[in-house]
Amino acid sequence: MNVAMWGRALSVIPRVTKAEWDELDVVSRWLIATRSAVIIMTAIASGIAGLLAYRDGLFDAALWGLCTVGLCFAHATNNLVNDLTDHKKGVDKDNYFRTQYGPQPLEHGLMTTGQMLKYAAVTGLVALAAGGLLVAQRGQITLTLFAVGIFFVLFYTWPLKYIGMGEPAVLVVWGPLMVGGTYYVVSGRFDWRVALASLPFALGATAVLFGKHIDKLEADRDKGIRTLPVLLGERVSRWVTLAMLFGQYALVAYLVVTRYFSPVMLVTLGAAPALWLSFKAYRARRPKRPPPELPPNVWPLWFVAFAFHHTRRFGMLYVLGLVADVVIRKMGLVGP
């Protein structure tokens, strides 16, 4: 059992050799294979829904726990299916971008196809079991949400990513579907304002994906993968990503002005320094080689690294603001 590696795999995507991989415990291998560092974004999305339900006096801890487990394991299944599909289609061959920033278990020979299928099957069964229990508790609408989620897990990699629909899918999944859907399952009701409140976080997740797809735009174009950055072009995609990052703050401001959020949510402005770094990076083309000030083991990530840094900072402050918003409302310091 390597607890230190668990923590590392939850914060970054560790680069490991085959010899190092063979020494790891099964939990460490699963965390690395599923790219658990990005699954944290799913846990945060579920947390946002839970906080909003608690704020509204509608929180059910058991249902929220099941939602969180189901969503995180569904995301993990998607990442495994993604790598398996791209390996089978030959996308990750010839030092493709995905194999440069972290281990692709199949391409790097860390796992066999059979082992990857077992990981995906067990992970998927956990997600299905959690979803089945939730459907039994909440009925038809939850079944519909469950079915939509399965669709995105199975078909994000192909064909959605190949036809410019991957990025819109992420905006929908990490926003209204994940946050709004979890809020419904936990509380038993829909609220359009929850869907709106999900968008600041969902825009961050979508910006991260845009950044990654800009970084590998040429490689995707060569392989016939028509992501939105491929369709829009590099320059337009850079400015679209910046618009999403700035849009996060605009939405928070709107929700504060309309009094859905209290002014304490303006704590998200603490992410402005990270936004400024992103702006400086995105206003120019990707450098040909890593600048000396770039931390080690980041390259070839560039645009996605800045978007991820901002999204992590903004997301933490967003959740912190929600916690504070809940506390001051429960104390009666602001109106419901």
C-alpha positions in Angstrom: 0.0 0.0 0.0 1.5 3.3 -1.2 -0.5 6.1 0.4 2.0 8.7 -0.8 1.4 7.7 -4.4 -2.4 7.8 -3.8 -2.0 11.5 -2.8 0.3 12.2 -5.8 -2.1 10.5 -8.2 -5.0 12.6 -6.9 -3.1 15.9 -7.5 -1.1 15.2 -10.7 -0.9 12.6 -13.4 2.3 10.8 -12.3 4.8 9.6 -14.9 6.0 6.1 -14.1 8.1 3.5 -15.7 7.1 -0.1 -16.2 9.4 -1.2 -13.3 7.8 1.4 -11.0 4.3 0.4 -12.2 4.9 -3.2 -11.3 5.8 -2.2 -7.8 2.6 -0.3 -7.2 -0.5 -1.5 -5.3 -3.8 -1.9 -7.2 -5.2 1.3 -5.8 -2.3 3.3 -7.1 -2.6 1.7 -10.5 -6.3 2.4 -10.6 -5.8 6.0 -9.6 -3.1 6.5 -12.3 -5.0 4.6 -15.0 -8.2 6.5 -14.5 -6.4 9.9 -14.3 -7.9 10.6 -10.9 -6.3 14.1 -10.7 -9.1 15.3 -13.1 -11.8 13.3 -11.4 -11.5 15.7 -8.5 -13.5 18.1 -10.8 -16.4 15.7 -10.7 -16.2 15.4 -6.9 -16.3 19.2 -6.7 -19.3 19.4 -9.0 -21.2 16.9 -6.8 -20.1 19.0 -3.8 -21.6 22.1 -5.3 -24.9 20.4 -5.7 -24.8 19.1 -2.2 -24.0 22.5 -0.7 -26.9 24.1 -2.6 -29.3 21.4 -1.4 -28.1 21.8 2.2 -28.5 25.6 1.9 -32.1 25.0 0.8 -32.8 22.6 3.6 -33.2 19.6 1.2 -30.0 17.7 1.8 -30.0 13.9 2.1 -26.5 12.7 3.0 -27.0 9.1 1.8 -28.4 10.1 -1.6 -25.6 12.6 -2.0 -23.0 10.0 -1.1 -24.3 7.6 -3.7 -24.4 10.4 -6.3 -20.8 11.3 -5.6 -19.6 7.7 -5.8 -21.6 7.0 -9.0 -20.4 10.2 -10.7 -16.7 9.7 -9.8 -16.7 6.1 -10.9 -18.6 7.0 -14.1 -15.9 9.6 -14.9 -13.2 7.0 -14.1 -14.9 4.6 -16.5 -15.1 7.2 -19.2 -11.3 7.8 -18.9 -10.6 4.1 -19.1 -12.9 3.7 -22.1 -11.3 6.8 -23.7 -7.8 5.3 -23.5 -9.0 1.9 -24.6 -10.9 3.3 -27.6 -8.0 5.5 -28.7 -5.6 2.7 -28.4 -7.7 0.4 -30.5 -8.2 3.1 -33.1 -4.4 3.8 -33.2 -4.9 7.4 -32.1 -2.2 7.2 -29.4 0.5 5.7 -31.5 3.7 7.6 -32.7 4.2 9.7 -29.5 0.7 11.3 -29.7 0.1 14.1 -27.3 -1.9 11.9 -24.8 1.2 9.7 -24.3 3.5 12.7 -23.6 1.9 14.2 -20.5 1.2 11.0 -18.5 1.1 7.2 -18.8 -1.3 5.8 -21.3 -1.4 2.3 -19.7 -1.9 0.4 -23.0 0.4 2.4 -25.2 3.2 2.3 -22.6 2.8 -1.4 -22.0 1.8 -1.0 -18.4 -1.4 -3.0 -18.8 -2.7 -5.5 -21.3 -6.1 -5.0 -23.0 -7.6 -7.7 -20.8 -6.4 -5.9 -17.7 -7.8 -2.6 -18.9 -11.1 -4.2 -19.7 -11.3 -5.6 -16.2 -10.5 -2.2 -14.7 -13.2 -0.6 -16.9 -15.8 -3.4 -16.1 -15.3 -3.2 -12.3 -15.3 0.6 -12.3 -18.3 0.7 -14.5 -20.2 -1.8 -12.3 -19.6 0.4 -9.3 -21.1 3.4 -11.1 -24.0 1.3 -12.4 -24.7 -0.1 -8.9 -24.8 3.4 -7.4 -27.0 4.6 -10.3 -29.4 1.7 -9.9 -29.8 2.4 -6.2 -30.6 6.1 -6.9 -33.1 5.1 -9.6 -34.8 2.8 -7.1 -35.1 5.8 -4.7 -36.1 8.6 -7.1 -37.8 6.9 -10.1 -38.3 7.8 -13.7 -36.6 11.2 -13.9 -33.5 9.8 -12.2 -33.6 6.9 -14.7 -33.6 9.4 -17.6 -30.6 11.3 -16.0 -28.9 8.0 -15.5 -29.4 7.0 -19.2 -28.1 10.4 -20.4 -25.0 9.9 -18.3 -24.4 6.4 -19.7 -24.6 7.9 -23.2 -21.9 10.4 -22.5 -19.6 7.8 -20.8 -19.8 5.5 -23.8 -19.9 7.9 -26.7 -17.8 10.9 -25.6 -14.6 9.4 -27.1 -16.4 8.4 -30.3 -18.1 9.9 -32.0 -18.7 13.1 -30.0 -15.1 14.1 -29.7 -14.6 13.4 -33.4 -17.4 15.8 -34.6 -16.8 18.9 -32.5 -19.4 17.9 -29.8 -17.0 16.9 -27.1 -16.6 20.4 -25.7 -20.4 21.1 -25.6 -20.9 17.7 -24.0 -18.5 18.6 -21.1 -20.3 21.9 -20.6 -23.6 20.1 -20.3 -22.3 17.2 -18.2 -20.3 19.2 -15.6 -23.0 21.8 -15.4 -26.8 21.2 -15.6 -26.6 17.4 -15.8 -24.1 16.8 -13.0 -24.8 19.6 -10.7 -28.5 20.1 -11.6 -29.1 16.3 -11.7 -27.4 15.7 -8.4 -29.4 18.5 -6.8 -32.6 16.9 -8.1 -31.7 13.4 -6.8 -30.7 14.8 -3.4 -33.5 17.3 -3.0 -36.3 15.8 -5.1 -36.9 19.0 -7.0 -35.5 20.9 -10.0 -34.4 24.6 -9.7 -33.3 26.4 -12.9 -31.1 28.7 -10.7 -29.1 25.6 -9.7 -28.4 24.9 -13.3 -27.3 28.5 -13.8 -25.1 28.3 -10.7 -23.5 25.2 -12.1 -22.2 27.1 -15.2 -19.3 29.0 -13.5 -17.8 25.7 -12.6 -18.8 23.9 -15.9 -17.1 26.7 -17.9 -13.9 26.0 -16.1 -14.0 22.3 -16.9 -14.8 23.1 -20.6 -12.0 25.6 -20.7 -9.6 22.9 -19.5 -10.7 20.7 -22.3 -10.4 23.5 -24.8 -6.9 24.2 -23.6 -5.9 20.5 -24.0 -7.4 20.4 -27.5 -5.6 23.6 -28.6 -2.3 22.1 -27.3 -2.8 19.0 -29.6 -4.7 20.7 -32.4 -2.2 19.8 -35.1 -2.0 16.2 -34.0 -5.8 15.9 -33.9 -6.1 17.4 -37.3 -3.6 15.0 -38.7 -5.5 12.1 -37.2 -8.9 13.3 -38.4 -10.2 14.1 -34.9 -12.3 17.2 -35.4 -12.5 18.8 -32.0 -13.9 22.3 -31.7 -10.4 23.9 -31.7 -9.7 22.0 -34.9 -12.9 23.3 -36.5 -12.6 26.9 -35.1 -8.8 27.3 -35.6 -6.1 28.0 -33.0 -6.5 31.8 -32.7 -10.3 31.8 -32.3 -10.1 28.9 -29.9 -7.7 30.8 -27.7 -10.1 33.7 -27.4 -13.1 31.4 -26.9 -11.3 29.8 -24.0 -10.6 33.2 -22.4 -14.2 34.2 -22.9 -15.2 31.1 -20.9 -12.8 32.0 -18.1 -14.0 35.6 -17.9 -17.6 34.3 -18.1 -17.1 32.5 -14.8 -16.8 35.8 -13.0 -19.6 37.4 -15.0 -22.0 34.6 -14.0 -21.0 34.8 -10.3 -21.6 38.6 -10.4 -25.0 38.1 -12.0 -26.0 35.6 -9.3 -24.8 37.9 -6.6 -26.7 40.9 -8.1 -29.9 38.8 -8.4 -29.4 37.7 -4.7 -29.3 34.0 -5.4 -25.8 34.2 -4.0 -24.7 36.5 -1.2 -21.7 38.9 -1.8 -19.4 36.4 0.0 -19.3 34.6 -3.4 -17.1 37.4 -4.6 -14.3 35.5 -2.9 -13.8 33.9 -6.3 -12.0 37.1 -7.3 -9.1 35.6 -5.5 -8.5 33.6 -8.6 -7.9 36.7 -10.6 -4.1 36.3 -10.5 -4.4 32.9 -12.1 -6.8 34.5 -14.7 -4.2 37.1 -15.5 -1.6 34.4 -16.1 -4.0 32.6 -18.4 -4.7 35.8 -20.3 -1.0 36.4 -20.9 -0.6 32.8 -22.1 -3.7 32.6 -24.3 -3.2 36.0 -26.1 -0.2 34.5 -28.0 0.5 31.3 -29.9 1.9 28.3 -28.2 5.7 28.5 -27.8 7.8 26.1 -29.9 9.7 24.9 -26.8 9.1 25.1 -23.0 10.0 28.5 -21.5 12.7 28.2 -18.7 10.2 29.5 -16.1 7.8 26.6 -16.8 7.9 24.1 -13.9 9.4 20.7 -14.7 7.3 17.8 -15.9 4.6 20.2 -17.3 5.5 20.3 -21.0 4.1 19.5 -23.5 1.1 20.8 -21.6 0.8 24.5 -22.1 -2.6 26.1 -22.6 -4.3 23.3 -20.7 -1.8 23.8 -17.8 -2.9 27.5 -17.4 -6.6 26.6 -17.7 -6.3 23.8 -15.2 -4.4 26.0 -12.7 -7.1 28.7 -13.0 -9.9 26.2 -12.8 -8.5 24.5 -9.7 -8.0 27.9 -8.0 -11.4 29.2 -9.0 -13.2 25.9 -8.2 -11.7 25.9 -4.6 -12.7 29.5 -4.0 -16.2 28.8 -5.5 -16.7 25.9 -3.1 -15.3 28.0 -0.2 -17.7 30.8 -1.1 -20.6 28.4 -1.1 -19.7 27.0 2.3 -19.5 30.6 3.6 -22.8 31.4 1.9 -24.5 28.4 3.6 -23.0 29.4 7.0 -24.1 33.0 7.0 -27.6 32.0 5.7 -28.0 29.4 8.4 -26.9 32.0 11.0 -29.6 34.4 9.6 -27.1 37.0 8.6 -28.6 37.3 5.1 -32.1 36.4 3.8 -33.0 33.0 2.4 
